[in-house]
Amino acid sequence: MKYHPSAGVRMHLIIISDVNKPKHYTTDYYMQNLVVRRGQEFVMQVTFNRPLDTTTETV
């Protein structure tokens, strides 16, 4: 499938709470939003609606 370079890019973002909560000691926080600690890494999955052209685009 070909995409026009100027076409809008949409993305779907998944914050992987099962991995992030234990690493940030927030498993006892009962909320839908992710709570992370400042300065610590967190894991997320990003899916775009078209292939990424690494010669002209960066993430």
Order of alpha helices (4+ residues) and beta strands (2+ residues): beta-alpha-beta
